[in-house]
Amino acid sequence: MIDLAIKVAKTAGNFLLERFGKIRSVSEKKQGGRITLVTDVDIEAEKEMIKLIHRECPHHDIVGEEGTAERKKSHYRWLIDPLDGTHNYIRGIPLFGVSVALEYKDEVVLGVINLPYFNELFRAEKGNGALLNGERIFVSKRNLPETMAVYDSTLRDDKGLKISFLEKLVGRVFTIRSLGSAAIHHSLLARGSVDLIVEYEEGPWDFSAGALLVEESGGRVTDMEGCSWSPYMPRYIASNGRIHDEVLKIWARRSMGT
């Protein structure tokens, strides 16, 4: 299955590179109660990914960001995002990637992130560690005052909740970024470049591969209360593990207004 996931991610990544700067159409879609953008590239790339999965695993379920929802009552479910970072891609910013994850009996067992512009392929298998272009990677060992955090990139939605926590966090960490792509965020955390991700609005295709990648590189991913993550929770905190409990405490104090 990992070989198929890599093949699917590479095929989509090559397509994204071929079409980078050559988008034919951009339209609006409603996702999670908010308006976002989708291009012809997103849709065509997802179709290619589905073809490859169908060819080798015709009885597997597939859930894709661009509307694919094939429910065949299989124990296996593919979660695919053909273009994570669409808004970056539209503007010619090379911070985008492809995410492919596979669930088995409701547990994510493998994940692949392809960042084609940078020729970087990340892979993780449950219990077998995380790799970047074949080499083991690990999260950082930084403490909270040294932390570079990546914060939710859609502050225009539910501003009160997001900004209240951001205000609590900003005085405790070294710096904060917002890069507009879960694939980029998780790959940076897994390789130790950033130390914390706070996200409020993502689908299972956005972060499942990345969450497993972070865990297998030694990090930690939970919901805002510290419970184990699942692909179907939109809000989560991912970190190098060392700072995780401190961040959860800051969140709890935010909710109490202290």
Protein Blocks (a to p, Z undefined) as FASTA:
>chain_A
ZZmmmmmmmmmmmmmmmmgopafbdcdddeehiacdddfklmmmmmmmmmmmmmmmmmbc
cddfkopacdehiabdcdddfbghklmmmnopabdcddddddeehiafbdcdddfknopa
cdddehiapaeehiacdddfbdfklpccdddfblmgoklmmmmmmmmmmmmmmbdcdehi
aklmmmmmmnomambdcdfbdcfklmmmmmmmmmmnopacddfkopacdfkbfbdcddeh
lmmmmmmmmmmmmmnoZZ
